[in-house]
Amino acid sequence: MKNTLHFRLFIVVLLMFVSCSKEETYPTDQIAGEPLDMQEEPFSKTQIDEIIEKELSAKGEFNWNSVSDKVLWSAVKHSEEVLTIGYNGDNGGFENKNSSTALNAKNNIIELVRKLEDKNPDATEKSSKVLLYDDATLTLIDVRATNMATIAELRKNKDIRYLEPAGYPFLQQTAESKSDLSSLGCGFEGEVVRQEDFIPILPNAKMPWNFPLHNIDRAWDYSTGSGITIGVVDTGLSAGQSLLGTDFGNGYSNTGRTIESYGVYVDSFWPWSTKTDGPDDKCGHGTSMSAAATAPRNDMGLPVGVAYNADLLSYRAAKDVLLNGYHEQKGVARAITELGARDDLKIISMSMGYVFSVGRIADAIRYAHAQGKLIFCAGGTSTSFTNFVGVIFPASMSETVAVTGVREQNSYNECEVCHKGSAIDFTMIMERASGEHVPTLGYYNAEEDYVGGSSVATASAAGIAALVWSRNPEWSREAVLDKMIRAADLYPNRDSDYGWGNLDALKAVQ
């Protein structure tokens, strides 16, 4: 099966269960009675990974607040000594960065870190530069922390919401050594779409086989997404695909529809690097997701997207779909925050994620949600052996709309590599009995491809939301979401694994 068909969003999920029998090797909390400054050697990365694996296996989630000071400090040491601090704004919130409450909390925290780090005899010259990053919108900062006493004292501070090692590389080396680009959702080579997997439509486009199953084609009689902007947070847009560029208004699509692309991902190992690598897709995943949601109803014989008259705002925020690095997590948080601040954008689609919560991304999601954005996130894609893990972050958040993919059959069954669980809100049919997935634009001009997993399900659901909102431009987010729920296959009975079930675009726009 072609590599781009299987967006194995989390190869690390497969690996995390390998060493569950190593319980005797898990580090315990700090040794009773031993001073912090006597514990000079941090836990190894292998030991920390085992702690994370154990909690994920037992609880299905992991939070840095649950580990000891030494474990957190050790993780920070393995994260280039960078610590992320989420502090309180007004009423303990993550906004109002310039309020007196937030400014006082931030300044006091920075001063406390500076004093504690100055007492550390092992502090380097770099560590004297305490503040590494100060978010422009959210109440979070990144600081250099080398001393375990710094961690211990900060945890006593009531102005702090969370402490996290910035981009701790959980199982990163193992995952990279045992995976290829396809495991991280990437791929550039196109594939000719089989004749039975599309329906020819005017003016000379290919409608994916699954569109009629969700009544998307019939919904187009009422709405095509005009006037609605979808923000896609992913790996960017291919500069070699004109239908997501200069030909965005081709065929039956509006010539006046707009497309914007930005790059906020820093392709560097060093956390202090700030130079982004531009908006162009160097993975292929972002191009596929933008196409699934918004590709024009073209006259070039290529697949059309769900909302073929919606506007597109693309962000290159990460290098692949697994958000396991500092700059990927920072890029995604920045992208979501910037999209949240835009008055002209209503919908955000993100088909990426991680196996446990990341504070800065959670803050960004909450910020965008507070601005009235409708945020769709992928429920998770891995392998058929690990999709029992459940809904991954940030689809697991209550502020997001979680989507997963199901097979083409009468009963509900998740796709071969899709996750399911109680946090799922909607499903999209995206896998045939033959194993083929959804046709979409290829990375290069005149090429087509297939795309699968909860990734394409999410982008397609975001496209349906655009159809609904375009039909009812005065509606609120809540009204749009409520209409989609009422139009879904299982309403009014929510399923414990598939939420409200398959979306019906026609019912949603009528």
C-alpha positions in Angstrom: 0.0 0.0 0.0 1.4 3.4 -1.0 3.1 5.3 1.9 0.9 8.3 1.8 -2.2 6.2 2.3 -1.3 5.4 5.9 -0.7 8.5 7.9 0.6 6.6 10.9 0.4 9.6 13.1 2.1 8.0 16.0 4.7 5.4 15.5 5.7 6.0 19.1 2.4 4.5 20.2 3.5 1.2 18.8 6.8 1.4 20.6 5.5 2.5 23.9 4.0 -0.9 24.8 7.2 -2.8 24.0 8.8 -2.4 27.4 5.8 -2.5 29.7 7.3 -5.5 31.5 10.3 -3.5 32.7 8.5 -2.2 35.8 11.5 -2.8 38.1 13.6 -0.3 36.2 11.2 2.7 36.7 12.8 5.4 38.8 11.0 6.3 42.0 10.5 9.6 43.5 13.3 11.5 45.2 15.0 9.4 47.9 13.5 10.2 51.3 15.7 12.6 53.3 18.2 13.2 50.5 18.8 16.9 49.8 18.1 18.1 46.3 21.7 19.2 45.7 22.9 15.7 46.5 21.1 14.3 43.5 23.5 15.4 40.9 22.9 12.8 38.2 19.7 13.1 36.2 17.7 10.1 35.2 18.6 8.7 31.8 16.3 9.4 28.9 15.5 5.7 28.8 14.3 5.8 32.4 12.2 8.9 31.8 10.6 7.3 28.7 9.7 4.2 30.7 7.9 6.4 33.3 5.9 8.0 30.5 5.1 4.7 28.9 4.0 3.2 32.2 1.5 6.1 32.9 0.2 6.1 29.3 -0.3 2.3 29.5 -2.1 2.5 32.9 -4.1 5.7 32.5 -4.2 6.5 28.7 -2.7 9.9 29.4 0.4 11.5 30.8 1.0 14.8 32.5 4.3 16.3 33.7 2.5 17.5 36.9 2.4 13.9 38.1 6.1 13.3 38.1 8.7 14.1 40.9 10.9 17.1 40.9 13.9 14.9 39.8 12.0 13.3 36.9 10.9 16.8 35.6 14.4 18.2 36.1 16.0 15.2 34.4 13.6 15.7 31.4 14.5 19.4 31.2 18.2 18.4 31.1 17.4 16.2 28.2 15.5 19.1 26.5 18.5 21.3 26.1 17.7 22.7 29.6 14.7 24.6 28.4 11.7 24.7 30.7 8.2 25.9 29.6 6.3 27.8 32.2 2.6 28.6 31.9 1.7 31.3 34.3 -1.5 33.0 35.5 -3.2 35.8 33.7 -6.4 37.4 35.1 -8.5 34.9 37.0 -5.8 32.2 36.5 -6.3 32.3 32.7 -4.0 32.0 29.8 -4.9 35.3 28.1 -4.7 39.0 29.2 -0.9 38.8 28.9 -0.5 42.6 29.4 -2.7 42.7 32.6 -1.0 43.7 35.8 -1.7 40.2 37.2 0.1 38.5 34.3 3.0 41.0 34.1 3.7 40.7 37.8 3.5 36.9 37.7 5.8 36.7 34.8 8.4 39.2 36.2 8.4 37.5 39.6 8.9 34.1 38.0 11.8 35.3 35.8 13.5 36.9 38.8 13.1 33.8 40.9 14.6 31.6 38.2 17.5 34.1 37.8 18.3 34.0 41.5 18.1 30.2 41.7 20.2 29.7 38.6 22.9 32.1 39.8 23.3 29.9 42.8 24.0 26.9 40.6 27.8 26.3 40.5 27.4 24.3 37.3 25.5 27.0 35.4 26.9 27.8 32.0 27.2 31.2 30.5 24.1 30.4 28.4 22.1 29.6 31.5 22.7 33.1 32.8 20.4 34.2 30.0 17.3 33.0 31.7 14.5 34.1 29.4 14.6 32.4 26.0 11.1 33.0 24.8 8.2 35.2 25.8 5.0 34.4 23.9 3.4 37.5 22.3 -0.2 36.4 23.2 -0.3 33.6 25.7 0.8 33.6 29.3 3.8 31.3 28.8 7.5 31.7 28.7 10.5 29.4 28.1 13.4 29.7 30.5 16.8 28.0 30.9 16.8 25.9 34.0 19.8 23.8 35.0 19.3 23.4 38.7 16.9 20.9 40.3 16.3 23.4 43.1 14.8 25.7 40.4 12.2 23.1 39.6 11.4 22.5 43.2 10.9 26.2 44.0 8.9 26.9 40.9 6.5 24.1 41.8 5.6 26.0 45.0 4.7 29.2 43.1 0.9 29.7 43.0 1.2 31.9 39.9 2.3 28.9 37.8 -0.2 26.8 35.9 2.2 24.2 34.6 5.9 23.3 34.1 7.0 21.2 31.2 10.3 20.3 29.6 10.2 22.2 26.3 9.8 19.6 23.5 11.1 16.6 25.5 12.0 14.1 22.8 9.9 11.1 24.0 11.1 8.0 22.2 12.3 10.2 19.4 15.6 8.4 18.6 13.9 5.0 18.7 11.0 6.2 16.6 13.2 7.8 14.0 15.5 4.7 13.7 12.5 2.4 13.2 10.3 4.5 10.9 10.4 6.1 7.5 8.7 9.2 6.2 5.5 7.4 5.6 5.3 6.7 9.4 5.3 10.4 9.9 2.6 11.2 7.3 5.0 12.3 4.6 5.3 11.3 0.9 5.6 13.1 -2.4 5.0 10.5 -5.1 1.5 10.5 -6.6 -0.6 7.6 -7.5 -3.1 7.2 -10.4 -6.7 7.1 -9.0 -8.6 4.0 -10.1 -11.7 4.6 -12.2 -14.0 3.0 -9.6 -12.7 5.4 -6.9 -14.1 8.6 -8.5 -17.1 10.0 -10.3 -16.5 12.4 -13.2 -18.2 15.8 -12.7 -18.3 19.1 -14.6 -16.3 20.9 -15.8 -13.7 18.1 -15.8 -13.1 17.2 -12.2 -13.0 13.9 -10.2 -15.4 13.6 -7.3 -14.0 11.1 -4.6 -16.1 8.0 -4.2 -17.0 8.8 -0.6 -18.6 12.2 -1.3 -22.0 10.8 -2.2 -21.9 8.6 1.0 -21.9 11.9 3.0 -24.3 13.7 0.5 -21.6 16.3 -0.2 -22.5 16.4 -3.9 -26.1 17.1 -3.1 -25.1 19.7 -0.5 -23.4 21.7 -3.2 -26.8 22.6 -4.6 -27.1 24.8 -1.5 -23.5 25.7 -0.6 -19.9 25.4 -1.8 -18.2 27.2 1.0 -18.0 30.6 -0.5 -17.1 33.4 2.0 -15.7 31.1 4.6 -12.0 30.7 5.4 -10.5 27.4 6.6 -7.2 27.6 8.4 -5.1 24.4 7.9 -2.3 23.9 10.5 0.0 21.3 9.0 3.2 21.0 7.0 2.5 23.7 4.5 1.6 23.9 0.8 3.4 22.5 -2.1 4.9 25.2 -4.3 4.5 22.8 -7.3 0.7 22.3 -7.1 -0.9 25.2 -8.9 -4.4 24.2 -8.0 -3.4 25.3 -4.4 -1.8 28.4 -5.8 -2.3 30.4 -8.9 -5.1 28.1 -10.2 -7.0 28.1 -6.9 -10.0 29.7 -8.7 -9.9 27.2 -11.6 -13.0 25.7 -13.2 -16.2 26.1 -11.3 -14.5 27.6 -8.3 -14.7 31.4 -7.7 -11.9 33.3 -9.4 -12.0 35.7 -6.4 -11.3 33.1 -3.7 -8.2 33.7 -1.7 -5.3 31.6 -0.6 -2.6 32.6 1.9 0.3 30.6 3.2 2.6 31.2 6.1 5.6 29.4 7.7 6.2 29.5 11.4 8.3 26.3 11.8 11.9 26.6 12.7 13.9 23.7 11.2 16.7 23.6 13.8 17.8 21.4 16.6 18.7 24.4 18.8 15.8 25.8 20.8 17.1 29.4 20.6 17.0 29.4 16.8 14.3 31.7 15.4 14.6 31.6 11.6 11.6 29.8 10.0 11.9 27.8 6.8 9.0 29.3 4.9 5.5 28.2 3.9 6.4 25.5 1.4 5.4 21.9 2.2 8.5 19.6 2.6 6.5 16.6 3.7 3.4 16.4 1.5 0.8 16.0 4.3 -0.2 19.6 4.5 -0.8 19.7 0.7 -3.1 16.7 0.9 -5.1 18.1 3.8 -5.6 21.5 2.2 -6.6 19.8 -1.0 -9.1 17.5 0.7 -10.8 20.5 2.3 -10.6 23.2 -0.5 -9.3 21.9 -3.8 -11.0 23.7 -6.7 -13.7 22.1 -8.8 -11.2 22.1 -11.7 -11.2 21.5 -15.4 -7.9 19.6 -15.2 -9.2 16.1 -14.6 -8.1 16.1 -10.9 -9.9 15.5 -7.6 -12.1 18.2 -6.0 -12.2 19.2 -2.4 -15.3 19.3 -0.1 -15.6 23.1 0.1 -14.4 24.1 -3.4 -15.2 27.7 -3.0 -13.9 28.3 0.5 -10.8 30.4 1.1 -7.7 28.8 2.4 -5.2 29.9 5.0 -2.3 27.5 5.3 0.3 27.3 8.0 3.5 25.3 7.8 3.9 24.7 11.6 5.7 21.4 11.7 7.9 19.1 9.6 5.6 16.1 9.9 2.5 15.0 11.8 4.2 13.8 15.0 4.6 16.9 17.2 7.6 15.5 19.1 10.0 18.4 19.0 10.3 21.9 20.6 10.0 23.8 17.4 7.1 21.7 16.1 5.2 22.3 19.3 6.1 25.9 19.3 5.2 26.3 15.6 1.8 24.7 16.1 1.0 26.9 19.1 1.9 30.0 17.2 -0.1 29.0 14.1 -3.2 28.3 16.1 -2.8 31.5 18.2 -2.4 33.6 15.0 -5.4 32.0 13.4 -7.4 32.5 16.5 -6.7 36.3 16.4 -8.0 36.7 12.8 -11.5 38.0 12.5 -11.8 36.7 8.9 -11.3 33.1 9.8 -13.9 30.8 11.3 -12.6 27.2 11.0 -9.3 25.6 11.9 -8.3 22.1 10.8 -5.4 20.3 12.2 -4.6 16.7 11.3 -1.5 16.4 13.6 -1.0 15.6 17.2 0.9 13.9 20.0 0.5 11.1 22.5 0.1 13.4 25.5 -0.9 16.9 26.3 1.5 19.8 25.5 0.8 22.9 27.6 1.6 25.6 25.0 -0.6 23.9 22.3 -3.4 23.5 24.8 -3.2 27.2 25.7 -3.3 28.1 22.0 -6.4 25.8 21.4 -8.2 27.4 24.3 -7.3 30.9 23.1 -8.6 30.2 19.6 -11.7 28.6 21.0 -12.3 31.7 23.1 -12.2 33.7 19.9 -15.1 31.7 18.5 -13.2 29.4 16.2 -14.5 25.9 15.3 -11.4 23.7 15.6 -11.3 20.2 14.0 -8.6 17.8 15.1 -7.7 14.3 14.1 -8.6 11.5 16.5 -5.4 9.6 15.8 -3.8 7.4 13.2 -1.2 4.7 13.9 -1.2 1.0 13.2 -3.9 -1.7 13.4 -2.0 -3.0 16.5 -2.1 0.3 18.4 -5.3 2.1 17.4 -6.9 0.9 20.7 -4.9 3.6 22.4 -7.8 6.1 22.1 -8.1 9.7 21.0 -4.9 11.6 21.0 -4.0 15.2 21.9 -5.3 17.8 21.0 -8.4 16.0 19.7 -8.9 14.8 23.3 -9.6 18.4 24.4 -13.1 19.5 25.0 -12.5 22.7 23.0 -11.8 20.7 19.8 -14.1 18.7 17.5 -12.5 15.2 17.2 -12.9 13.3 13.9 -11.9 9.8 12.9 -12.2 7.6 9.8 -14.4 4.6 9.3 -14.8 1.9 6.7 -17.3 1.7 3.8 -19.8 -0.8 5.2 -23.1 -0.9 7.0 -21.8 -1.2 10.5 -19.3 1.2 12.2 -15.7 0.0 12.1 -12.7 2.3 12.4 -10.3 2.3 9.4 -7.4 0.0 9.7 -5.1 2.7 11.2 -7.7 5.0 12.8 -8.2 5.6 16.5 -11.6 5.7 18.2 -12.9 6.6 21.7 -15.3 8.6 23.8 -13.8 11.9 22.7 -14.7 11.4 19.1 -17.4 13.7 17.8 -17.8 12.7 14.1 -16.7 10.1 11.6 -16.1 10.2 7.9 -16.1 7.2 5.6 -12.7 7.1 4.0 -11.6 3.5 3.5 -13.0 1.1 0.9 -13.3 -2.7 1.2 -10.4 -2.8 -1.3 -8.3 -0.8 1.1 -8.2 2.3 -1.1 -8.7 5.7 0.6 -9.8 9.1 -0.7 -8.6 10.6 -4.0 -7.0 14.0 -3.6 -4.5 16.4 -5.4 -1.0 15.2 -5.6 2.1 17.1 -4.5 3.0 18.1 -8.0 1.0 19.7 -10.9 -1.2 17.2 -12.9 -0.7 14.6 -10.3 -3.3 12.9 -8.1 -3.0 10.7 -5.0 -4.9 8.9 -2.2 -5.0 10.0 1.3 -6.2 8.1 4.4 -6.5 7.9 8.2 -8.2 10.3 10.6 -6.2 13.0 8.8 -8.4 13.2 5.7 -11.5 12.6 7.8 -10.7 15.7 9.8 -10.0 17.9 6.8 -13.2 16.7 5.1 -15.3 17.4 8.2 -13.8 20.9 8.3 -14.9 21.3 4.7 -18.5 20.3 5.6 -18.5 22.9 8.4 -17.5 25.5 5.8 -20.5 24.5 3.7 -22.8 24.9 6.7 -21.4 28.2 7.7 -21.4 29.6 4.2 -25.1 28.7 4.0 -25.7 30.5 7.3 -23.0 33.2 7.6 -24.7 34.9 10.6 -24.6 31.8 12.7 -22.3 31.3 15.7 -19.9 28.4 16.1 -22.3 26.7 18.5 -25.1 26.9 16.0 -23.0 25.4 13.2 -21.8 22.6 15.4 -25.3 21.9 16.6 -26.6 21.6 13.0 -23.8 19.2 12.2 -24.6 17.1 15.2 -28.3 16.9 14.4 -27.5 16.0 10.8 -25.1 13.2 11.8 -26.1 9.5 11.3 -26.3 8.4 15.0 -28.1 11.5 16.4 -29.7 11.7 19.0 -27.8 8.7 20.4 -24.1 9.4 20.9 -21.9 6.4 20.5 -19.1 5.7 23.0 -16.5 5.2 20.2 -17.8 7.1 17.2 -19.6 10.1 18.7 -22.5 11.3 16.5 -21.3 9.2 13.6 -21.1 9.9 9.9 -21.7 13.5 8.8 -24.5 14.1 6.4 -23.7 17.3 4.5 -27.0 17.7 2.8 -29.0 17.6 6.1 -26.5 20.0 7.6 -27.0 22.7 4.9 -30.8 22.3 4.5 
